[in-house]
Amino acid sequence: MDRIGKIFYPRNPVFSIFMSTEFLSGRVAVKIGDITREAVAAIVNAANSTLLGGGGVDGAIHRAGGSPILEECREIRRTQFPGGLPTGKAVITSGGNLPARFVIHTVGPVYGMNQGKDAELLADAYRNSLQLAVENNLETIAFPAISTGVFAYPRDEAARIASQAIKDFLAHNQTIKQVRLVFFSAPDADKFVKHQAFCE
């Protein structure tokens, strides 16, 4: 049964999780917190195509993870994607100095710039990240809200697309035990919960 978790009042609310809502019998958890502090097998980076860091979550992950992540991203660019990582695709590096063992980097769509394929590409970003986790036998993974920052994807639409993609993937794969969806603020998490498709 889906359930809403307890409300916590942490000493440091900036970095502590104070709300958790679970879906799909606990296989999905919606949280508020700092994704760079998630102790999971992998966290997902909402990267840009250069894989060389940027603003928002991308910059935060590179800063917290340190130079090993950037060095591995440069090698991926050199050997696999010299023109940049395509939208919707995903690659994996070590977690560097992060609690997570790995970082899965994916490029979400810039809203309105993909000839009507925004939804398909956003779903691909989630699916391909989950597939990489499975291929590496990773049981726990944490996502940010891909494309909803500077890429301007409406949060209500993104919530429906992301939750449906995750729900469909988990229905056919048992490797991943929990997917955490980590939001920076309570309003963002609330909007996701309001528009998610897990309960449909």
N, C-alpha and C positions, 0 to 999 in steps of 0.2 A: 504494500500500500504506500502511496506517496505521502510524504509528511513534511511539515515545516519544522525546522529545527528550532532549538531554543535561542533566545536572544542573549548575547553576551555583552558585557561592558568591560572591555579590556583596558589595561593601564595605558597602553599605547595604541589608540584606535587607528593610527595611520598604517601600521604594519600588522595588526592583529585582525583575525577574522572574527566578525561579531554577528554574522547571520549565515545560516546554512539551510538550504532547502533541497530535499532529495527527491529524485524521480527514478522510475524504472527499478524499484526495489533496492535503491541505494547505489545503483551502478552509475548514476549521474548525480553530482552535487553542485549546486549553485552557491558560490561563496563571494564574500567581499574581502579583499585583502591585497597583498603584494605578491604577484605571481612569481617573482624572483626568489621568494622565500618558501615556495611550495616544496615539500619533501616528497616528491613523486619520482617515478622512473624518468619521465620526460616532461618538459614544459614546451609549449608551442610559442614560437616567436612570430608575431605579425610583422614580417620583414618587408623590405622593399626589394626590388629585383636585383639591386647591386649586391645584396648580402653583406654589405660593409657597415651596417649600423645606420641609425637615423634618430628620429625623435620618438617620443611616447614609449610604448612597451619595448620596441626594438632597441632604442638607446639604453633603456633601463637594463635589459638583459645583457647587452654587451658590456655595460659598465660593471654590473655585478659579477658577470662570468669571467671577465678579464680577457687578456690577449689570446689564450688558447682558442677561444671560439672564433675570434676574428681571423686567426691564422688558418684554421680549418676552412672557414668560409672562403678565404682567398684561394685556397687550394681547390675547392669545389668550383669556383669561378674559372680557375685556370684550366682544369681538366675536364669539367663536365658542361658548364654553362658559361662560356666566354662572353656571350651576349647578355647575360643576366638570367636569373631564374624566372621562367614564365609564370604568369598569373595562374593560380590554382594548383601549381606543382609544389612539391615539398622535398626537402633534403634534411639530413640529420648530421649533427656534430656532437662532440662531447659537451658536457655541461660546464667545463672549466671550473671556476670557483663556486658554482651554484650548488645548492643542496640536491637539485635534480642531477641525475647521471648524464642525461642527454638533453639537447635542445633540438627540436624539430622546427625548421624554418619554412614558412610558407608565405606566399604572396597573395593577398586577397585583392579583389577587384576595386578599382576606383569607380565609385558609383556613377553610372550614366555614361561611361566611356568604353563600353564593350559591346556595342551593336546589339543590345537587348539580351546579352548573355550574362548579365551580372549575377543573377540567382544561380545559374549553373556553375559559374566560376567560384562563387562563394562556397557552395556545397562541395565542390571539388577540393577546395583548400582544407576543409574539415575531413573529407573522406581520405584524401591522400596522406594527411597527417596521421590519421588513425591507422591506415594501412602500413605506414612506415613503423609505427609502434608495434604492430602485430609481427611484421617481418623481423623485428629485433627482439621479439619475445618480451615486450614491456607491458606490464599489467596495469600501470597507473599513468595517467596523462592529464595535464592541466592546460586549458586553453584560455587566452584572452578573448575579448570580443573582436574578432577579426573584421577589419575594414570599417569599423564604426567610428574611428577617430578622424584623422585628416583625410582618409579616403571617403568619408561622408556617407557611408551606407546607413540609411534610416534604421534606427535600433529595433523598431517593431518588426520590420521586414527581415532584418538579419536574425532576429530571435527565432522566427518561424523556420527560416531556411536552415540555420545551424542546428536547431533541435531536431528537425526532421532528418537531416543527414546523419546526425549522431544516432538517433533512434533506429534508423534503418540499418546502419552499420552494425550496431550492437546486437540487433536481432539475428544476425547471421554469423556472429563471431563471439566466441566465449573467452578469448585470450585476455582481453582488456576487462579488468575487474571494476575499475572506476574511472570515470571521466569527470574532472573538476572544471567548472566554468567559473573563472575568477574575475570579478569586477572590482574596479577601483572605488566605486561609490554605491551607496544604497539605492539612489534613484535609478542607476543603470541596471542594477540587479533586479529591482522591482519591475522595471519595464520588461526585462527578459522573461521573468516568471509570468507576467501577465500575458505575454504573446507567444510563449513556448508551445510546441506541438507534442510534447511527451505524453500529455494526458489524452490526446485525441484517439 
